[in-house]
Amino acid sequence: MAKVTEKKLVSFDWAVKRLLRSKANFEVLEGFLSELLFDDIKILEVLESESNKDNERDKYNRVDIKVKNAKGELLIIEVQVNNEIDFFHRILFATSKAICEHLDEGDEYSKVVKVISINILYFDLGEGSDYIYKGKTQFCSFHNNGDVLKLSPGQQEKFKKVYPGDIYPEYYIIKVNNFDDIAKSPLDEWIYLFKNSAIKSNFKAKGIKKAGRVLDKLRMTKEERQAYDDYIDTRRYNKGVFETALDDKIRKLKDKHSKELKKIDDKLKEKDSQLQEKDSQLQEEKNKLQALAKLLLENGVSKEQILAQTGIKL
């Protein structure tokens, strides 16, 4: 039995911006997309995306690539390094924008293109223990459980779809850091690559062998290696800046909340002191009334009269 070895590669988030837009390397993305979507994906072309254009922020934070497959569907692949609290809103905006950009003025609404948003995230988004999540639209019955709205027979024949959700965008969230490094499927082999920048010699997922060649740093030109090293240095630096800023923000929030909590605690202590003082006064009044009641009893006043006058039952 052959020994399983591991080969270190350049990071996928760098490669998807620099190397994988080339038609010669489409096989790599086709392999990953085929395993994720359980389909034989063929990429026709790479389309312009907002962050296809280099800028300082995208060099270390995020990259995206928009491709068109053989079915005419748009696939937006986004790789995000740093946490962004409004990320769900952003992927919604990106899919909506893609739909609008590819519907020419005067086109029928039936020409709306199917968009699949694939998000490879190196931070924890939302709450969930799995590492792959899929989202799509369903129209469910308001009254009858299990009743999901379908397209009419005529619509199904015209659009080659069964459900309205087959027309609407789909979303994939891949939380790379949640992966346990145990590859149980071909798709898991790709997630392993995303997380560890490495592939094992026994990996057999579609396109992953080509990925091993394309992402091999030793095969890159001197200029490509320098660009990659600069990218990693920049990402490390900015990650440090980001974490420092985050720690500073957390510290300030703790200080602020500590001061607010102290004010609340002081007010509670003051209130407690006031209540204790009030309680002491009430106890003193009660003692006086009890002494008065006993005195009245000794002087021939009945218990019923004392109860009526003092409220004390003897």
Secondary structure, DSSP 8 states (H G I E B T S, - for coil): -----EEE---HHHHHHHTTTSGGGHHHHHHHHHHHHTS---EEEEE--GGGS--HHHHHSEEEEEEEETTS-EEEEEEE-S--TTHHHHHHHHHHHHHHHTS-TT--GGG---EEEEEEESS--SS-S-SEEEE----B-SSSTT-B----HHHHHHHS-SSGGGTS-EEEEEEGGG--S---SHHHHHHHHHHHSEEETT---TTHHHHHHHT-GGGS-HHHHHHHHHHHHHHHHHHHHHHHHHHHHHHHHHHHHHHHHHHHHHHHHHHHHHHHHHHHHHHHHHHHHHHHHHHHHHTT--HHHHHHHH----
